[in-house]
């Protein structure tokens, strides 16, 4: 039996020794400069042309999707939306480094990871309009996606809930002997939730093959990072829990890809968790309910626009001979047309039957819910104009 003495590795001192900030310097991995060239001594990860172009094109598509759906929300066609403008590399670059068998547990700004896996424009629209084609049957807020065939766990609104769930799922993957890992996305604000600490500790103790991917985008809604914590970001917390840790430039698609690929190799080979902190910036509002002009300056935003991950990737592709400006313009135009066409189609599809609220949940519907359902149907019958049969237009 092995020695479980928890003091075995603890050094000793005979003087009061205050441990101060600055003893640990966690570097940030950077490969690609904003102009598309490589940093000195940096090596680009091995990427074939098809994968590199797919990473770029997916980021372009997501930006178009975000722009169109924010406009749709402003027009009253959907109730809510969250854009990932400026953070596309974090989701897409990491998703590209995974196996299709790996489970993705998302927060709510990783639509790029889902698109990279093949989620279609129609699927995005049907979910956001909560119509009959939505596999979640309209029971989720817009952008709370889930897709079993693509190994994308359904999103929950409460912050951090997916973190301990990811540890448990990864533990199950290990016990089943699967050649797969779980990746769990969250923001630095969610790292203040208790679930973050429970999830990391569980994964470290049980040696779970999971990647905890933190998008440190500078703000938890309106609260800047320096008002959230005094330590060295989120990466230092991983070290505190005994979790292997990588800090990466979240606006550098190549660095994100390389970091995630290496993290996946470690998680599988050593059966252990890895924390990635991606340093990025949310150029968009937190959501369509937020106005960022109340808590940050235009000058601050402009500094980060110069670090645009899509432009950075495009310039690198151009240097490789894999990018054509005219073809990219056509791609954007086609994406806009496809999103608009899918939007118009999805908002005309009927909503789900009201009975699904209870009858598709309970095998035997309790009497009090039957009574409430009857009352709801009577109410809708009395005010039919307030409850349209199709999914479009939020009343």
PADRENPA-545031 format. One line per 8 residues: number of its first residue (from 1); for each residue y, z negated, x of C-alpha. Coordinates in nm, 2 decimals, decimal comma, padded with zeros to 4 digits, m for minus. Example, Ala and Ser with C-alpha at 12.3 -4.5 7.8 and 13.67 -1.06 7.14 Angstrom:
% PADRENPA-545031
1> m00,45:m00,78:01,23 ~ m00,11:m00,71:01,37
This chain:
% PADRENPA-545031
1> 00,00:00,00:00,00 ~ 00,34:00,10:00,14 ~ 00,60:m00,16:00,23 ~ 00,86:m00,18:m00,06 ~ 01,10:m00,41:00,13 ~ 01,44:m00,28:00,02 ~ 01,60:m00,43:00,33 ~ 01,38:m00,23:00,57
9> 01,65:00,03:00,64 ~ 01,96:m00,20:00,63 ~ 02,14:m00,25:00,95 ~ 02,30:m00,59:01,02 ~ 02,63:m00,72:01,16 ~ 02,77:m01,06:01,25 ~ 03,13:m00,99:01,17 ~ 03,31:m00,91:00,84
17> 03,28:m00,53:00,83 ~ 03,50:m00,36:00,56 ~ 03,37:m00,01:00,47 ~ 03,67:00,21:00,40 ~ 03,73:00,55:00,26 ~ 03,71:00,83:00,51 ~ 03,38:00,74:00,68 ~ 03,21:01,03:00,51
25> 03,36:01,38:00,52 ~ 03,19:01,61:00,27 ~ 03,27:01,97:00,37 ~ 03,31:02,25:00,11 ~ 03,11:02,57:00,16 ~ 03,32:02,88:00,17 ~ 03,19:03,23:00,25 ~ 03,43:03,47:00,09
33> 03,81:03,49:00,13 ~ 04,04:03,59:m00,16 ~ 04,08:03,93:00,01 ~ 03,71:04,00:00,00 ~ 03,64:03,95:00,37 ~ 03,41:03,68:00,51 ~ 03,54:03,36:00,66 ~ 03,49:03,34:01,04
41> 03,14:03,23:01,12 ~ 03,03:03,27:00,76 ~ 02,73:03,47:00,66 ~ 02,69:03,64:00,33 ~ 02,37:03,56:00,14 ~ 02,11:03,83:00,10 ~ 02,21:04,02:m00,21 ~ 02,09:04,36:m00,32
49> 02,35:04,59:m00,48 ~ 02,21:04,56:m00,83 ~ 02,23:04,18:m00,83 ~ 02,57:04,17:m00,67 ~ 02,71:04,42:m00,92 ~ 02,55:04,23:m01,21 ~ 02,72:03,91:m01,10 ~ 03,06:04,09:m01,09
57> 03,01:04,27:m01,42 ~ 02,89:03,96:m01,60 ~ 03,20:03,78:m01,49 ~ 03,42:04,07:m01,62 ~ 03,23:04,07:m01,95 ~ 03,27:03,69:m02,00 ~ 03,65:03,72:m01,94 ~ 03,67:03,99:m02,21
65> 03,46:03,78:m02,45 ~ 03,68:03,47:m02,39 ~ 04,00:03,66:m02,45 ~ 03,87:03,82:m02,77 ~ 03,73:03,50:m02,91 ~ 04,05:03,30:m02,84 ~ 04,23:03,57:m03,04 ~ 03,97:03,55:m03,32
73> 04,03:03,17:m03,34 ~ 04,40:03,22:m03,36 ~ 04,35:03,47:m03,64 ~ 04,14:03,21:m03,83 ~ 03,82:03,40:m03,80 ~ 03,63:03,12:m03,61 ~ 03,72:02,75:m03,60 ~ 03,69:02,67:m03,23
81> 03,64:02,82:m02,88 ~ 03,62:02,72:m02,52 ~ 03,71:02,97:m02,25 ~ 03,58:02,97:m01,89 ~ 03,87:03,17:m01,74 ~ 03,89:03,10:m01,36 ~ 03,55:02,93:m01,36 ~ 03,32:03,23:m01,41
89> 03,18:03,23:m01,06 ~ 03,05:02,87:m01,10 ~ 02,82:02,97:m01,40 ~ 02,74:03,33:m01,31 ~ 02,69:03,28:m00,94 ~ 02,46:02,99:m00,99 ~ 02,26:03,15:m01,27 ~ 02,19:03,45:m01,04
97> 02,02:03,23:m00,79 ~ 01,77:03,09:m01,04 ~ 01,43:03,20:m01,16 ~ 01,41:03,31:m01,53 ~ 01,16:03,03:m01,57 ~ 01,41:02,76:m01,47 ~ 01,55:02,56:m01,76 ~ 01,93:02,57:m01,81
105> 02,10:02,27:m01,97 ~ 02,46:02,35:m02,02 ~ 02,77:02,16:m02,12 ~ 02,99:02,41:m02,30 ~ 03,16:02,64:m02,05 ~ 02,86:02,82:m01,91 ~ 02,85:03,12:m02,14 ~ 02,84:03,33:m01,82
113> 02,49:03,18:m01,73 ~ 02,36:03,28:m02,07 ~ 02,51:03,63:m02,05 ~ 02,35:03,68:m01,71 ~ 02,01:03,60:m01,85 ~ 02,05:03,86:m02,12 ~ 02,21:03,70:m02,42 ~ 02,37:03,98:m02,62
121> 02,71:04,03:m02,77 ~ 02,56:04,02:m03,12 ~ 02,38:03,69:m03,04 ~ 02,71:03,54:m02,92 ~ 02,89:03,65:m03,24 ~ 02,62:03,54:m03,48 ~ 02,62:03,19:m03,33 ~ 03,00:03,16:m03,34
129> 03,02:03,28:m03,70 ~ 02,72:03,06:m03,80 ~ 02,58:03,34:m04,02 ~ 02,22:03,41:m04,13 ~ 02,14:03,59:m03,80 ~ 02,22:03,27:m03,61 ~ 01,89:03,12:m03,50 ~ 02,05:02,77:m03,52
137> 02,12:02,84:m03,89 ~ 02,48:02,75:m03,87 ~ 02,42:02,39:m03,78 ~ 02,62:02,40:m03,45 ~ 02,99:02,44:m03,37 ~ 03,09:02,77:m03,22 ~ 02,99:02,81:m02,85 ~ 02,71:02,56:m02,88
145> 02,44:02,81:m02,79 ~ 02,07:02,77:m02,74 ~ 01,80:03,02:m02,68 ~ 01,43:02,93:m02,62 ~ 01,31:03,27:m02,49 ~ 01,59:03,26:m02,22 ~ 01,51:02,90:m02,13 ~ 01,86:02,78:m02,23
153> 01,86:02,44:m02,40 ~ 02,08:02,41:m02,71 ~ 02,42:02,26:m02,62 ~ 02,52:01,92:m02,75 ~ 02,89:01,83:m02,80 ~ 02,89:01,47:m02,67 ~ 02,96:01,47:m02,30 ~ 02,68:01,39:m02,05
161> 02,39:01,38:m02,30 ~ 02,21:01,66:m02,12 ~ 02,22:01,49:m01,78 ~ 01,94:01,23:m01,83 ~ 01,76:01,49:m02,05 ~ 01,76:01,73:m01,75 ~ 01,60:01,46:m01,53 ~ 01,33:01,40:m01,79
169> 01,26:01,77:m01,84 ~ 01,24:01,83:m01,47 ~ 01,00:01,54:m01,44 ~ 00,78:01,71:m01,70 ~ 00,80:02,04:m01,50 ~ 00,68:01,86:m01,19 ~ 00,40:01,68:m01,38 ~ 00,28:02,01:m01,53
177> 00,28:02,17:m01,18 ~ 00,53:02,44:m01,28 ~ 00,71:02,65:m01,02 ~ 01,03:02,59:m01,19 ~ 01,33:02,36:m01,19 ~ 01,60:02,24:m01,43 ~ 01,97:02,30:m01,37 ~ 02,22:02,08:m01,55
185> 02,59:02,18:m01,58 ~ 02,87:01,94:m01,65 ~ 03,24:01,88:m01,57 ~ 03,38:01,61:m01,35 ~ 03,51:01,44:m01,66 ~ 03,15:01,41:m01,79 ~ 03,06:01,24:m01,46 ~ 03,25:00,94:m01,59
193> 02,99:00,89:m01,87 ~ 02,71:00,64:m01,83 ~ 02,46:00,92:m01,88 ~ 02,56:01,07:m01,54 ~ 02,47:00,75:m01,36 ~ 02,15:00,70:m01,55 ~ 02,04:01,06:m01,51 ~ 02,10:01,08:m01,13
201> 01,93:00,75:m01,06 ~ 01,63:00,85:m01,27 ~ 01,60:01,18:m01,09 ~ 01,63:01,02:m00,75 ~ 01,38:00,75:m00,81 ~ 01,12:00,98:m00,99 ~ 01,18:01,27:m00,75 ~ 01,27:01,52:m01,02
209> 01,32:01,89:m00,93 ~ 01,66:01,92:m01,09 ~ 02,00:02,06:m00,98 ~ 02,30:01,87:m01,11 ~ 02,58:02,12:m01,11 ~ 02,93:01,97:m01,15 ~ 03,22:02,20:m01,22 ~ 03,51:02,00:m01,08
217> 03,79:02,20:m01,25 ~ 04,06:01,95:m01,19 ~ 04,11:01,82:m01,54 ~ 03,92:01,63:m01,81 ~ 04,11:01,79:m02,09 ~ 04,46:01,66:m01,99 ~ 04,36:01,39:m01,74 ~ 04,38:01,51:m01,38
225> 04,11:01,43:m01,13 ~ 04,32:01,18:m00,94 ~ 04,36:00,97:m01,26 ~ 03,99:00,98:m01,33 ~ 03,85:00,84:m01,00 ~ 03,97:00,73:m00,66 ~ 03,66:00,83:m00,46 ~ 03,58:01,16:m00,28
233> 03,52:01,36:m00,59 ~ 03,17:01,37:m00,75 ~ 02,98:01,47:m00,43 ~ 03,01:01,12:m00,29 ~ 02,84:00,98:m00,59 ~ 02,53:01,19:m00,53 ~ 02,50:01,04:m00,18 ~ 02,53:00,69:m00,33
241> 02,23:00,76:m00,55 ~ 02,03:00,90:m00,26 ~ 02,06:01,26:m00,39 ~ 02,09:01,55:m00,15 ~ 02,44:01,69:m00,20 ~ 02,63:02,02:m00,15 ~ 03,00:02,08:m00,21 ~ 03,10:02,44:m00,26
249> 03,41:02,65:m00,34 ~ 03,35:02,72:m00,71 ~ 03,57:03,03:m00,70 ~ 03,36:03,19:m00,43 ~ 03,07:03,37:m00,60 ~ 02,88:03,42:m00,28 ~ 02,91:03,06:m00,18 ~ 02,80:02,94:m00,52
257> 02,50:03,17:m00,51 ~ 02,40:03,06:m00,16 ~ 02,44:02,69:m00,24 ~ 02,24:02,72:m00,56 ~ 01,97:02,92:m00,40 ~ 01,93:02,66:m00,12 ~ 01,94:02,38:m00,37 ~ 01,66:02,54:m00,57
265> 01,45:02,58:m00,26 ~ 01,50:02,21:m00,18 ~ 01,43:02,09:m00,53 ~ 01,10:02,28:m00,55 ~ 00,98:02,23:m00,20 ~ 01,07:01,86:m00,17 ~ 01,04:01,77:m00,54 ~ 01,38:01,61:m00,55
273> 01,72:01,63:m00,72 ~ 02,02:01,81:m00,56 ~ 02,38:01,76:m00,67 ~ 02,63:02,06:m00,63 ~ 03,00:01,99:m00,68 ~ 03,18:02,32:m00,73 ~ 03,55:02,29:m00,67 ~ 03,72:02,52:m00,91
281> 04,01:02,53:m01,16 ~ 04,03:02,58:m01,54 ~ 04,30:02,84:m01,59 ~ 04,25:02,85:m01,96 ~ 04,32:02,56:m02,20 ~ 04,05:02,30:m02,23 ~ 03,98:02,45:m02,58 ~ 04,17:02,63:m02,85
289> 04,29:02,28:m02,96 ~ 04,46:02,22:m02,63 ~ 04,80:02,31:m02,49 ~ 04,79:02,28:m02,10 ~ 05,17:02,33:m02,07 ~ 05,20:01,96:m02,16 ~ 05,03:01,83:m01,85 ~ 05,05:02,10:m01,57
297> 05,29:02,35:m01,43 ~ 05,29:02,73:m01,43 ~ 05,33:02,71:m01,05 ~ 05,01:02,52:m01,02 ~ 04,82:02,77:m01,23 ~ 04,96:03,06:m01,03 ~ 04,83:02,92:m00,71 ~ 04,48:02,93:m00,86
305> 04,52:03,27:m01,01 ~ 04,55:03,40:m00,65 ~ 04,19:03,27:m00,60 ~ 04,05:03,46:m00,90 ~ 03,67:03,48:m00,85 ~ 03,64:03,82:m01,02 ~ 03,90:03,98:m00,80 ~ 03,74:03,82:m00,49
313> 03,40:03,96:m00,58 ~ 03,54:04,30:m00,66 ~ 03,71:04,33:m00,32 ~ 03,39:04,23:m00,14 ~ 03,19:04,49:m00,34 ~ 03,45:04,75:m00,26 ~ 03,41:04,68:00,11 ~ 03,04:04,73:00,07
321> 03,09:05,06:m00,11 ~ 02,95:04,91:m00,43 ~ 03,26:04,91:m00,65 ~ 03,46:05,18:m00,82 ~ 03,79:05,10:m00,99 ~ 03,76:05,38:m01,25 ~ 03,41:05,27:m01,35 ~ 03,52:04,91:m01,37
329> 03,80:05,01:m01,61 ~ 03,55:05,18:m01,83 ~ 03,33:04,87:m01,82 ~ 03,61:04,65:m01,94 ~ 03,70:04,90:m02,22 ~ 03,34:04,92:m02,33 ~ 03,31:04,54:m02,33 ~ 03,62:04,51:m02,55
337> 03,49:04,77:m02,79 ~ 03,14:04,61:m02,80 ~ 03,29:04,26:m02,86 ~ 03,52:04,38:m03,14 ~ 03,24:04,58:m03,31 ~ 03,00:04,29:m03,30 ~ 03,27:04,05:m03,42 ~ 03,35:04,27:m03,72
345> 02,98:04,31:m03,81 ~ 02,89:03,94:m03,77 ~ 03,18:03,80:m03,98 ~ 03,05:04,01:m04,27 ~ 02,70:03,87:m04,26 ~ 02,62:03,61:m04,53 ~ 02,62:03,25:m04,44 ~ 02,30:03,04:m04,45
353> 02,17:02,90:m04,78 ~ 02,32:02,57:m04,85 ~ 01,98:02,43:m04,92 ~ 01,89:02,46:m04,55 ~ 02,10:02,15:m04,49 ~ 01,81:01,94:m04,61 ~ 01,52:02,15:m04,72 ~ 01,47:02,31:m04,38
361> 01,49:01,96:m04,21 ~ 01,27:01,74:m04,42 ~ 00,91:01,82:m04,53 ~ 00,97:01,59:m04,82 ~ 01,34:01,57:m04,91 ~ 01,45:01,21:m04,99 ~ 01,58:01,16:m05,34 ~ 01,93:01,06:m05,24
369> 01,97:01,38:m05,03 ~ 01,85:01,59:m05,32 ~ 02,12:01,42:m05,54 ~ 02,39:01,49:m05,28 ~ 02,28:01,85:m05,25 ~ 02,30:01,89:m05,63 ~ 02,65:01,74:m05,62 ~ 02,76:01,98:m05,34
377> 02,63:02,28:m05,52 ~ 02,82:02,18:m05,83 ~ 03,13:02,14:m05,62 ~ 03,09:02,48:m05,46 ~ 03,04:02,64:m05,80 ~ 03,36:02,48:m05,93 ~ 03,56:02,61:m05,63 ~ 03,39:02,93:m05,52
385> 03,70:03,08:m05,35 ~ 03,71:02,79:m05,10 ~ 03,35:02,87:m04,99 ~ 03,31:03,24:m04,90 ~ 02,96:03,38:m04,89 ~ 03,02:03,56:m04,56 ~ 03,09:03,40:m04,23 ~ 03,44:03,53:m04,15
393> 03,77:03,35:m04,20 ~ 03,80:02,98:m04,16 ~ 03,95:02,82:m04,47
